[in-house]
């Protein structure tokens, strides 16, 4: 089992920045791909960014160039740096992990999820 705990969400004005963190614990050895998804009220959960076991990054078109996903393997932590935030970035952000080499853009392909952290961007 892998436990994921997100932090760093909050309220920010449009154009601002936030950095989300996700600390992993438990059975963290092995080849894991990590990802961030988000869910806005009344909408389905959607892929935001992912990082492969080897460090290759993937982004949704809507956040490309504004968000950066990274990992600190020594701390078992994955980050999501979010710049130039827009009101449409508002939602609950979830950290996710699965024992695979490459991240998926499909929610059902991830075995482990954090509890989520709220991000609200005001206009």
N, CA, C and O atoms as CSV, one atom per row, in Angstrom:
chain,resi,resn,atom,element,x,y,z
A,1,UNK,N,N,0.832,-1.195,0.000
A,1,UNK,CA,C,0.000,0.000,0.000
A,1,UNK,C,C,0.869,1.248,0.000
A,1,UNK,O,O,1.942,1.280,0.604
A,2,UNK,N,N,0.388,2.262,-0.684
A,2,UNK,CA,C,1.055,3.562,-0.727
A,2,UNK,C,C,0.069,4.608,-0.223
A,2,UNK,O,O,-1.085,4.645,-0.651
A,3,UNK,N,N,0.529,5.446,0.681
A,3,UNK,CA,C,-0.300,6.542,1.168
A,3,UNK,C,C,0.223,7.856,0.577
A,3,UNK,O,O,1.428,8.102,0.540
A,4,UNK,N,N,-0.711,8.689,0.120
A,4,UNK,CA,C,-0.360,9.971,-0.491
A,4,UNK,C,C,-1.066,11.093,0.270
A,4,UNK,O,O,-2.268,11.025,0.524
A,5,UNK,N,N,-0.305,12.121,0.629
A,5,UNK,CA,C,-0.878,13.249,1.355
A,5,UNK,C,C,-0.492,14.538,0.644
A,5,UNK,O,O,0.687,14.877,0.545
A,6,UNK,N,N,-1.502,15.255,0.148
A,6,UNK,CA,C,-1.265,16.513,-0.551
A,6,UNK,C,C,-1.288,17.687,0.423
A,6,UNK,O,O,-1.902,17.630,1.488
A,7,UNK,N,N,-0.605,18.741,0.025
A,7,UNK,CA,C,-0.637,20.004,0.770
A,7,UNK,C,C,-0.305,21.137,-0.189
A,7,UNK,O,O,0.180,20.911,-1.298
A,8,UNK,N,N,-0.579,22.369,0.260
A,8,UNK,CA,C,-0.190,23.525,-0.526
A,8,UNK,C,C,-1.307,24.236,-1.254
A,8,UNK,O,O,-1.073,25.262,-1.892
A,9,UNK,N,N,-2.525,23.708,-1.171
A,9,UNK,CA,C,-3.626,24.385,-1.824
A,9,UNK,C,C,-4.004,25.669,-1.100
A,9,UNK,O,O,-3.496,25.958,-0.016
A,10,UNK,N,N,-4.900,26.434,-1.713
A,10,UNK,CA,C,-5.326,27.679,-1.087
A,10,UNK,C,C,-6.039,28.576,-2.062
A,10,UNK,O,O,-6.418,28.166,-3.159
A,11,UNK,N,N,-6.215,29.820,-1.635
A,11,UNK,CA,C,-6.881,30.835,-2.445
A,11,UNK,C,C,-5.833,31.784,-3.005
A,11,UNK,O,O,-4.981,32.276,-2.265
A,12,UNK,N,N,-5.888,32.043,-4.302
A,12,UNK,CA,C,-4.925,32.916,-4.951
A,12,UNK,C,C,-5.635,33.720,-6.027
A,12,UNK,O,O,-6.629,33.270,-6.597
A,13,UNK,N,N,-5.125,34.896,-6.298
A,13,UNK,CA,C,-5.699,35.709,-7.374
A,13,UNK,C,C,-5.204,35.234,-8.731
A,13,UNK,O,O,-4.136,34.632,-8.841
A,14,UNK,N,N,-5.976,35.507,-9.739
A,14,UNK,CA,C,-5.577,35.169,-11.103
A,14,UNK,C,C,-4.215,35.783,-11.413
A,14,UNK,O,O,-3.946,36.937,-11.079
A,15,UNK,N,N,-3.366,34.993,-12.056
A,15,UNK,CA,C,-2.012,35.430,-12.350
A,15,UNK,C,C,-1.001,35.023,-11.300
A,15,UNK,O,O,0.206,35.129,-11.518
A,16,UNK,N,N,-1.487,34.558,-10.162
A,16,UNK,CA,C,-0.603,34.160,-9.075
A,16,UNK,C,C,-0.076,32.750,-9.228
A,16,UNK,O,O,-0.293,32.089,-10.244
A,17,UNK,N,N,0.631,32.299,-8.184
A,17,UNK,CA,C,1.280,30.989,-8.208
A,17,UNK,C,C,0.988,30.224,-6.926
A,17,UNK,O,O,0.747,30.813,-5.873
A,18,UNK,N,N,1.013,28.915,-7.034
A,18,UNK,CA,C,0.937,28.011,-5.893
A,18,UNK,C,C,1.826,26.817,-6.186
A,18,UNK,O,O,2.044,26.462,-7.344
A,19,UNK,N,N,2.340,26.196,-5.123
A,19,UNK,CA,C,3.059,24.942,-5.288
A,19,UNK,C,C,2.398,23.885,-4.423
A,19,UNK,O,O,2.298,24.028,-3.205
A,20,UNK,N,N,1.951,22.830,-5.071
A,20,UNK,CA,C,1.364,21.701,-4.362
A,20,UNK,C,C,2.450,20.663,-4.095
A,20,UNK,O,O,3.359,20.467,-4.902
A,21,UNK,N,N,2.333,20.010,-2.954
A,21,UNK,CA,C,3.243,18.929,-2.596
A,21,UNK,C,C,2.439,17.674,-2.318
A,21,UNK,O,O,1.294,17.739,-1.872
A,22,UNK,N,N,3.049,16.535,-2.588
A,22,UNK,CA,C,2.422,15.249,-2.308
A,22,UNK,C,C,3.486,14.322,-1.726
A,22,UNK,O,O,4.420,13.911,-2.416
A,23,UNK,N,N,3.326,14.007,-0.455
A,23,UNK,CA,C,4.268,13.133,0.226
A,23,UNK,C,C,3.768,11.689,0.178
A,23,UNK,O,O,2.630,11.401,0.547
A,24,UNK,N,N,4.621,10.804,-0.275
A,24,UNK,CA,C,4.274,9.382,-0.373
A,24,UNK,C,C,4.928,8.602,0.755
A,24,UNK,O,O,6.071,8.865,1.129
A,25,UNK,N,N,4.196,7.651,1.285
A,25,UNK,CA,C,4.744,6.780,2.326
A,25,UNK,C,C,4.202,5.375,2.124
A,25,UNK,O,O,3.283,5.147,1.337
A,26,UNK,N,N,4.792,4.444,2.851
A,26,UNK,CA,C,4.377,3.052,2.721
A,26,UNK,C,C,5.275,2.316,1.746
A,26,UNK,O,O,6.496,2.473,1.777
A,27,UNK,N,N,4.685,1.527,0.896
A,27,UNK,CA,C,5.427,0.681,-0.046
A,27,UNK,C,C,5.873,1.513,-1.244
A,27,UNK,O,O,5.330,1.367,-2.339
A,28,UNK,N,N,6.869,2.391,-1.039
A,28,UNK,CA,C,7.267,3.338,-2.083
A,28,UNK,C,C,8.437,2.865,-2.933
A,28,UNK,O,O,8.829,3.551,-3.877
A,29,UNK,N,N,9.006,1.696,-2.612
A,29,UNK,CA,C,10.099,1.218,-3.458
A,29,UNK,C,C,9.503,0.603,-4.711
A,29,UNK,O,O,8.367,0.130,-4.710
A,30,UNK,N,N,10.288,0.616,-5.775
A,30,UNK,CA,C,9.764,0.109,-7.035
A,30,UNK,C,C,9.581,1.239,-8.032
A,30,UNK,O,O,9.882,2.397,-7.744
A,31,UNK,N,N,9.080,0.882,-9.213
A,31,UNK,CA,C,8.943,1.845,-10.301
A,31,UNK,C,C,7.521,2.394,-10.306
A,31,UNK,O,O,6.576,1.705,-10.690
A,32,UNK,N,N,7.384,3.650,-9.871
A,32,UNK,CA,C,6.081,4.289,-9.806
A,32,UNK,C,C,6.023,5.488,-10.745
A,32,UNK,O,O,6.966,6.274,-10.830
A,33,UNK,N,N,4.923,5.612,-11.434
A,33,UNK,CA,C,4.597,6.844,-12.140
A,33,UNK,C,C,3.667,7.653,-11.239
A,33,UNK,O,O,2.823,7.090,-10.540
A,34,UNK,N,N,3.825,8.972,-11.259
A,34,UNK,CA,C,3.039,9.848,-10.407
A,34,UNK,C,C,2.249,10.820,-11.274
A,34,UNK,O,O,2.631,11.124,-12.404
A,35,UNK,N,N,1.159,11.289,-10.726
A,35,UNK,CA,C,0.365,12.240,-11.502
A,35,UNK,C,C,-0.434,13.173,-10.621
A,35,UNK,O,O,-0.592,12.956,-9.420
A,36,UNK,N,N,-0.930,14.211,-11.251
A,36,UNK,CA,C,-1.867,15.141,-10.617
A,36,UNK,C,C,-3.119,15.216,-11.492
A,36,UNK,O,O,-3.043,15.370,-12.710
A,37,UNK,N,N,-4.253,15.102,-10.840
A,37,UNK,CA,C,-5.545,15.286,-11.488
A,37,UNK,C,C,-6.271,16.401,-10.737
A,37,UNK,O,O,-5.890,16.768,-9.625
A,38,UNK,N,N,-7.316,16.931,-11.360
A,38,UNK,CA,C,-8.132,17.924,-10.668
A,38,UNK,C,C,-9.595,17.706,-11.019
A,38,UNK,O,O,-9.933,17.125,-12.050
A,39,UNK,N,N,-10.455,18.195,-10.121
A,39,UNK,CA,C,-11.883,18.062,-10.337
A,39,UNK,C,C,-12.572,19.346,-9.925
A,39,UNK,O,O,-12.518,19.751,-8.763
A,40,UNK,N,N,-13.218,19.981,-10.886
A,40,UNK,CA,C,-13.997,21.189,-10.626
A,40,UNK,C,C,-15.433,20.783,-10.275
A,40,UNK,O,O,-15.868,19.696,-10.653
A,41,UNK,N,N,-16.162,21.619,-9.574
A,41,UNK,CA,C,-17.542,21.288,-9.209
A,41,UNK,C,C,-18.379,20.955,-10.440
A,41,UNK,O,O,-18.403,21.712,-11.411
A,42,UNK,N,N,-19.060,19.823,-10.389
A,42,UNK,CA,C,-19.933,19.425,-11.473
A,42,UNK,C,C,-19.231,18.853,-12.690
A,42,UNK,O,O,-19.869,18.562,-13.702
A,43,UNK,N,N,-17.925,18.692,-12.596
A,43,UNK,CA,C,-17.163,18.173,-13.735
A,43,UNK,C,C,-16.445,16.887,-13.370
A,43,UNK,O,O,-16.272,16.571,-12.193
A,44,UNK,N,N,-16.031,16.156,-14.381
A,44,UNK,CA,C,-15.288,14.924,-14.146
A,44,UNK,C,C,-13.840,15.247,-13.764
A,44,UNK,O,O,-13.300,16.303,-14.092
A,45,UNK,N,N,-13.250,14.299,-13.064
A,45,UNK,CA,C,-11.843,14.436,-12.712
A,45,UNK,C,C,-11.011,14.367,-13.990
A,45,UNK,O,O,-11.245,13.509,-14.841
A,46,UNK,N,N,-10.033,15.279,-14.127
A,46,UNK,CA,C,-9.244,15.340,-15.350
A,46,UNK,C,C,-7.751,15.330,-15.060
A,46,UNK,O,O,-7.294,15.799,-14.018
A,47,UNK,N,N,-7.021,14.791,-15.995
A,47,UNK,CA,C,-5.563,14.732,-15.913
A,47,UNK,C,C,-4.978,16.137,-16.010
A,47,UNK,O,O,-5.424,16.949,-16.820
A,48,UNK,N,N,-3.981,16.415,-15.183
A,48,UNK,CA,C,-3.293,17.703,-15.220
A,48,UNK,C,C,-1.838,17.513,-15.646
A,48,UNK,O,O,-1.367,18.150,-16.588
A,49,UNK,N,N,-1.142,16.638,-14.948
A,49,UNK,CA,C,0.279,16.424,-15.236
A,49,UNK,C,C,0.695,15.063,-14.710
A,49,UNK,O,O,0.088,14.530,-13.781
A,50,UNK,N,N,1.740,14.505,-15.315
A,50,UNK,CA,C,2.265,13.229,-14.861
A,50,UNK,C,C,3.762,13.175,-15.072
A,50,UNK,O,O,4.321,13.900,-15.895
A,51,UNK,N,N,4.400,12.298,-14.310
A,51,UNK,CA,C,5.845,12.133,-14.446
A,51,UNK,C,C,6.164,10.656,-14.379
A,51,UNK,O,O,5.671,9.937,-13.510
A,52,UNK,N,N,6.993,10.213,-15.306
A,52,UNK,CA,C,7.336,8.807,-15.377
A,52,UNK,C,C,8.357,8.445,-14.308
A,52,UNK,O,O,8.923,9.310,-13.641
A,53,UNK,N,N,8.573,7.157,-14.165
A,53,UNK,CA,C,9.564,6.690,-13.189
A,53,UNK,C,C,10.939,7.266,-13.501
A,53,UNK,O,O,11.731,7.517,-12.592
A,54,UNK,N,N,11.233,7.481,-14.815
A,54,UNK,CA,C,12.541,7.996,-15.220
A,54,UNK,C,C,12.585,9.514,-15.294
A,54,UNK,O,O,13.631,10.083,-15.607
A,55,UNK,N,N,11.465,10.182,-15.012
A,55,UNK,CA,C,11.476,11.640,-14.966
A,55,UNK,C,C,10.912,12.351,-16.193
A,55,UNK,O,O,11.004,13.575,-16.286
A,56,UNK,N,N,10.337,11.619,-17.125
A,56,UNK,CA,C,9.710,12.249,-18.287
A,56,UNK,C,C,8.375,12.839,-17.853
A,56,UNK,O,O,7.605,12.192,-17.142
A,57,UNK,N,N,8.103,14.063,-18.280
A,57,UNK,CA,C,6.895,14.768,-17.834
A,57,UNK,C,C,5.862,14.878,-18.944
A,57,UNK,O,O,6.197,14.915,-20.128
A,58,UNK,N,N,4.606,14.931,-18.538
A,58,UNK,CA,C,3.478,15.021,-19.448
A,58,UNK,C,C,2.493,16.032,-18.864
A,58,UNK,O,O,2.333,16.124,-17.647
A,59,UNK,N,N,1.837,16.787,-19.745
A,59,UNK,CA,C,0.909,17.828,-19.282
A,59,UNK,C,C,-0.358,17.847,-20.127
A,59,UNK,O,O,-0.348,17.498,-21.307
A,60,UNK,N,N,-1.431,18.257,-19.499
A,60,UNK,CA,C,-2.639,18.571,-20.248
A,60,UNK,C,C,-2.387,19.848,-21.041
A,60,UNK,O,O,-1.623,20.715,-20.615
A,61,UNK,N,N,-3.026,19.954,-22.181
A,61,UNK,CA,C,-2.824,21.120,-23.043
A,61,UNK,C,C,-3.184,22.415,-22.316
A,61,UNK,O,O,-2.582,23.460,-22.562
A,62,UNK,N,N,-4.155,22.342,-21.433
A,62,UNK,CA,C,-4.643,23.543,-20.751
A,62,UNK,C,C,-3.644,24.110,-19.752
A,62,UNK,O,O,-3.768,25.268,-19.351
A,63,UNK,N,N,-2.652,23.316,-19.340
A,63,UNK,CA,C,-1.688,23.797,-18.344
A,63,UNK,C,C,-0.265,23.821,-18.872
A,63,UNK,O,O,0.641,24.299,-18.189
A,64,UNK,N,N,-0.058,23.311,-20.079
A,64,UNK,CA,C,1.282,23.287,-20.676
A,64,UNK,C,C,1.894,24.685,-20.670
A,64,UNK,O,O,1.257,25.650,-21.092
A,65,UNK,N,N,3.129,24.786,-20.190
A,65,UNK,CA,C,3.820,26.067,-20.144
A,65,UNK,C,C,3.565,26.876,-18.882
A,65,UNK,O,O,4.265,27.853,-18.618
A,66,UNK,N,N,2.566,26.474,-18.098
A,66,UNK,CA,C,2.262,27.191,-16.849
A,66,UNK,C,C,2.546,26.333,-15.613
A,66,UNK,O,O,2.946,26.857,-14.573
A,67,UNK,N,N,2.342,25.029,-15.722
A,67,UNK,CA,C,2.530,24.113,-14.593
A,67,UNK,C,C,3.783,23.273,-14.828
A,67,UNK,O,O,4.148,22.973,-15.964
A,68,UNK,N,N,4.427,22.904,-13.729
A,68,UNK,CA,C,5.595,22.043,-13.794
A,68,UNK,C,C,5.488,20.968,-12.724
A,68,UNK,O,O,5.305,21.270,-11.545
A,69,UNK,N,N,5.604,19.714,-13.142
A,69,UNK,CA,C,5.611,18.603,-12.196
A,69,UNK,C,C,7.054,18.161,-11.988
A,69,UNK,O,O,7.846,18.118,-12.930
A,70,UNK,N,N,7.382,17.834,-10.748
A,70,UNK,CA,C,8.742,17.386,-10.438
A,70,UNK,C,C,8.702,16.469,-9.232
A,70,UNK,O,O,7.701,16.411,-8.518
A,71,UNK,N,N,9.793,15.753,-9.009
A,71,UNK,CA,C,9.865,14.852,-7.867
A,71,UNK,C,C,11.163,15.060,-7.111
A,71,UNK,O,O,12.168,15.489,-7.676
A,72,UNK,N,N,11.125,14.752,-5.841
A,72,UNK,CA,C,12.307,14.674,-4.999
A,72,UNK,C,C,12.312,13.257,-4.451
A,72,UNK,O,O,11.638,12.962,-3.464
A,73,UNK,N,N,13.070,12.387,-5.090
A,73,UNK,CA,C,13.033,10.978,-4.723
A,73,UNK,C,C,13.551,10.732,-3.307
A,73,UNK,O,O,13.110,9.800,-2.635
A,74,UNK,N,N,14.471,11.555,-2.862
A,74,UNK,CA,C,15.009,11.391,-1.508
A,74,UNK,C,C,13.934,11.645,-0.459
A,74,UNK,O,O,13.978,11.080,0.634
A,75,UNK,N,N,12.970,12.496,-0.795
A,75,UNK,CA,C,11.890,12.829,0.139
A,75,UNK,C,C,10.591,12.110,-0.205
A,75,UNK,O,O,9.580,12.306,0.469
A,76,UNK,N,N,10.607,11.281,-1.244
A,76,UNK,CA,C,9.378,10.612,-1.697
A,76,UNK,C,C,8.246,11.611,-1.887
A,76,UNK,O,O,7.118,11.386,-1.447
A,77,UNK,N,N,8.563,12.706,-2.544
A,77,UNK,CA,C,7.599,13.789,-2.710
A,77,UNK,C,C,7.514,14.213,-4.171
A,77,UNK,O,O,8.523,14.293,-4.870
A,78,UNK,N,N,6.310,14.479,-4.609
A,78,UNK,CA,C,6.086,15.014,-5.955
A,78,UNK,C,C,5.463,16.396,-5.799
A,78,UNK,O,O,4.640,16.623,-4.912
A,79,UNK,N,N,5.863,17.309,-6.669
A,79,UNK,CA,C,5.408,18.699,-6.594
A,79,UNK,C,C,4.665,19.090,-7.868
A,79,UNK,O,O,4.881,18.509,-8.931
A,80,UNK,N,N,3.805,20.062,-7.745
A,80,UNK,CA,C,3.174,20.684,-8.904
A,80,UNK,C,C,3.283,22.192,-8.717
A,80,UNK,O,O,2.559,22.786,-7.919
A,81,UNK,N,N,4.194,22.798,-9.461
A,81,UNK,CA,C,4.335,24.243,-9.440
A,81,UNK,C,C,3.365,24.825,-10.446
A,81,UNK,O,O,3.398,24.482,-11.628
A,82,UNK,N,N,2.496,25.712,-9.967
A,82,UNK,CA,C,1.446,26.272,-10.819
A,82,UNK,C,C,1.642,27.777,-10.894
A,82,UNK,O,O,1.539,28.482,-9.890
A,83,UNK,N,N,1.924,28.257,-12.096
A,83,UNK,CA,C,2.120,29.687,-12.335
A,83,UNK,C,C,1.035,30.212,-13.255
A,83,UNK,O,O,0.334,29.447,-13.917
A,84,UNK,N,N,0.909,31.538,-13.284
A,84,UNK,CA,C,-0.079,32.196,-14.158
A,84,UNK,C,C,-1.448,31.557,-14.014
A,84,UNK,O,O,-2.101,31.231,-15.005
A,85,UNK,N,N,-1.871,31.383,-12.788
A,85,UNK,CA,C,-3.125,30.681,-12.525
A,85,UNK,C,C,-4.329,31.451,-13.064
A,85,UNK,O,O,-4.350,32.681,-13.082
A,86,UNK,N,N,-5.321,30.692,-13.497
A,86,UNK,CA,C,-6.548,31.236,-14.074
A,86,UNK,C,C,-7.740,30.749,-13.250
A,86,UNK,O,O,-7.643,29.714,-12.590
A,87,UNK,N,N,-8.846,31.461,-13.274
A,87,UNK,CA,C,-10.032,30.990,-12.536
A,87,UNK,C,C,-10.452,29.580,-12.931
A,87,UNK,O,O,-10.958,28.830,-12.096
A,88,UNK,N,N,-10.252,29.212,-14.181
A,88,UNK,CA,C,-10.620,27.867,-14.625
A,88,UNK,C,C,-9.709,26.783,-14.078
A,88,UNK,O,O,-9.976,25.600,-14.286
A,89,UNK,N,N,-8.651,27.149,-13.390
A,89,UNK,CA,C,-7.798,26.162,-12.713
A,89,UNK,C,C,-8.372,25.765,-11.347
A,89,UNK,O,O,-7.836,24.876,-10.685
A,90,UNK,N,N,-9.427,26.404,-10.938
A,90,UNK,CA,C,-10.059,26.117,-9.646
A,90,UNK,C,C,-10.572,24.688,-9.585
A,90,UNK,O,O,-11.182,24.196,-10.535
A,91,UNK,N,N,-10.321,24.026,-8.463
A,91,UNK,CA,C,-10.813,22.674,-8.264
A,91,UNK,C,C,-10.072,21.993,-7.133
A,91,UNK,O,O,-9.191,22.577,-6.502
A,92,UNK,N,N,-10.445,20.749,-6.889
A,92,UNK,CA,C,-9.714,19.927,-5.937
A,92,UNK,C,C,-8.637,19.182,-6.712
A,92,UNK,O,O,-8.919,18.518,-7.710
A,93,UNK,N,N,-7.419,19.299,-6.246
A,93,UNK,CA,C,-6.278,18.667,-6.909
A,93,UNK,C,C,-5.884,17.406,-6.155
A,93,UNK,O,O,-5.701,17.412,-4.938
A,94,UNK,N,N,-5.761,16.331,-6.915
A,94,UNK,CA,C,-5.449,15.027,-6.337
A,94,UNK,C,C,-4.097,14.534,-6.841
A,94,UNK,O,O,-3.781,14.643,-8.026
A,95,UNK,N,N,-3.321,14.000,-5.937
A,95,UNK,CA,C,-2.073,13.327,-6.267
A,95,UNK,C,C,-2.384,11.839,-6.471
A,95,UNK,O,O,-3.233,11.271,-5.783
A,96,UNK,N,N,-1.699,11.233,-7.404
A,96,UNK,CA,C,-1.967,9.835,-7.671
A,96,UNK,C,C,-0.681,9.106,-8.035
A,96,UNK,O,O,0.293,9.716,-8.477
A,97,UNK,N,N,-0.696,7.793,-7.843
A,97,UNK,CA,C,0.485,6.976,-8.131
A,97,UNK,C,C,0.063,5.595,-8.585
A,97,UNK,O,O,-0.990,5.087,-8.200
A,98,UNK,N,N,0.904,5.001,-9.411
A,98,UNK,CA,C,0.659,3.628,-9.823
A,98,UNK,C,C,1.994,2.984,-10.161
A,98,UNK,O,O,2.920,3.652,-10.620
A,99,UNK,N,N,2.082,1.692,-9.931
A,99,UNK,CA,C,3.327,0.985,-10.178
A,99,UNK,C,C,3.419,0.656,-11.662
A,99,UNK,O,O,3.046,-0.431,-12.102
A,100,UNK,N,N,3.915,1.600,-12.404
A,100,UNK,CA,C,4.095,1.510,-13.846
A,100,UNK,C,C,5.231,2.445,-14.222
A,100,UNK,O,O,5.639,3.282,-13.416
A,101,UNK,N,N,5.749,2.312,-15.441
A,101,UNK,CA,C,6.853,3.173,-15.852
A,101,UNK,C,C,6.374,4.569,-16.250
A,101,UNK,O,O,7.024,5.570,-15.949
A,102,UNK,N,N,5.217,4.621,-16.938
A,102,UNK,CA,C,4.758,5.883,-17.505
A,102,UNK,C,C,3.377,6.240,-16.951
A,102,UNK,O,O,2.555,5.354,-16.717
A,103,UNK,N,N,3.124,7.528,-16.742
A,103,UNK,CA,C,1.818,7.929,-16.200
A,103,UNK,C,C,0.718,7.780,-17.244
A,103,UNK,O,O,0.965,7.854,-18.448
A,104,UNK,N,N,-0.485,7.569,-16.761
A,104,UNK,CA,C,-1.653,7.487,-17.626
A,104,UNK,C,C,-2.497,8.748,-17.467
A,104,UNK,O,O,-2.425,9.430,-16.444
A,105,UNK,N,N,-3.294,9.048,-18.482
A,105,UNK,CA,C,-4.233,10.171,-18.400
A,105,UNK,C,C,-5.627,9.698,-17.965
A,105,UNK,O,O,-6.578,10.479,-17.954
A,106,UNK,N,N,-5.736,8.421,-17.609
A,106,UNK,CA,C,-7.020,7.825,-17.229
A,106,UNK,C,C,-7.060,7.577,-15.732
A,106,UNK,O,O,-6.152,6.960,-15.176
A,107,UNK,N,N,-8.099,8.051,-15.084
A,107,UNK,CA,C,-8.188,7.923,-13.632
A,107,UNK,C,C,-8.190,6.467,-13.191
A,107,UNK,O,O,-7.602,6.136,-12.162
A,108,UNK,N,N,-8.846,5.584,-13.957
A,108,UNK,CA,C,-9.019,4.204,-13.511
A,108,UNK,C,C,-7.739,3.385,-13.572
A,108,UNK,O,O,-7.711,2.241,-13.118
A,109,UNK,N,N,-6.678,3.962,-14.131
A,109,UNK,CA,C,-5.422,3.223,-14.218
A,109,UNK,C,C,-4.489,3.526,-13.058
A,109,UNK,O,O,-3.333,3.104,-13.064
A,110,UNK,N,N,-4.979,4.248,-12.068
A,110,UNK,CA,C,-4.165,4.558,-10.905
A,110,UNK,C,C,-4.718,3.826,-9.683
A,110,UNK,O,O,-5.922,3.819,-9.430
A,111,UNK,N,N,-3.805,3.212,-8.936
A,111,UNK,CA,C,-4.213,2.439,-7.767
A,111,UNK,C,C,-4.290,3.294,-6.500
A,111,UNK,O,O,-5.060,2.989,-5.590
A,112,UNK,N,N,-3.501,4.354,-6.443
A,112,UNK,CA,C,-3.386,5.113,-5.200
A,112,UNK,C,C,-3.731,6.581,-5.429
A,112,UNK,O,O,-3.319,7.191,-6.416
A,113,UNK,N,N,-4.497,7.130,-4.489
A,113,UNK,CA,C,-4.942,8.522,-4.571
A,113,UNK,C,C,-4.796,9.195,-3.214
A,113,UNK,O,O,-4.975,8.568,-2.170
A,114,UNK,N,N,-4.466,10.487,-3.249
A,114,UNK,CA,C,-4.496,11.284,-2.031
A,114,UNK,C,C,-5.911,11.770,-1.763
A,114,UNK,O,O,-6.838,11.480,-2.519
A,115,UNK,N,N,-6.057,12.513,-0.675
A,115,UNK,CA,C,-7.384,12.972,-0.276
A,115,UNK,C,C,-7.800,14.255,-0.999
A,115,UNK,O,O,-8.970,14.636,-0.961
A,116,UNK,N,N,-6.857,14.914,-1.650
A,116,UNK,CA,C,-7.149,16.119,-2.409
A,116,UNK,C,C,-6.875,17.388,-1.636
A,116,UNK,O,O,-6.957,17.411,-0.408
A,117,UNK,N,N,-6.549,18.443,-2.357
A,117,UNK,CA,C,-6.342,19.755,-1.760
A,117,UNK,C,C,-7.022,20.797,-2.649
A,117,UNK,O,O,-6.898,20.761,-3.873
A,118,UNK,N,N,-7.737,21.722,-2.016
A,118,UNK,CA,C,-8.532,22.702,-2.759
A,118,UNK,C,C,-7.654,23.835,-3.270
A,118,UNK,O,O,-6.843,24.395,-2.532
A,119,UNK,N,N,-7.830,24.161,-4.543
A,119,UNK,CA,C,-7.197,25.325,-5.155
A,119,UNK,C,C,-8.308,26.226,-5.685
A,119,UNK,O,O,-9.140,25.793,-6.482
A,120,UNK,N,N,-8.317,27.456,-5.248
A,120,UNK,CA,C,-9.324,28.417,-5.706
A,120,UNK,C,C,-8.621,29.636,-6.278
A,120,UNK,O,O,-7.811,30.269,-5.600
A,121,UNK,N,N,-8.930,29.964,-7.522
A,121,UNK,CA,C,-8.321,31.108,-8.190
A,121,UNK,C,C,-9.414,32.148,-8.420
A,121,UNK,O,O,-10.390,31.893,-9.125
A,122,UNK,N,N,-9.242,33.297,-7.830
A,122,UNK,CA,C,-10.240,34.360,-7.965
A,122,UNK,C,C,-9.881,35.283,-9.121
A,122,UNK,O,O,-8.710,35.498,-9.433
A,123,UNK,N,N,-10.916,35.818,-9.741
A,123,UNK,CA,C,-10.680,36.695,-10.903
A,123,UNK,C,C,-10.542,38.148,-10.476
A,123,UNK,O,O,-10.341,39.022,-11.319
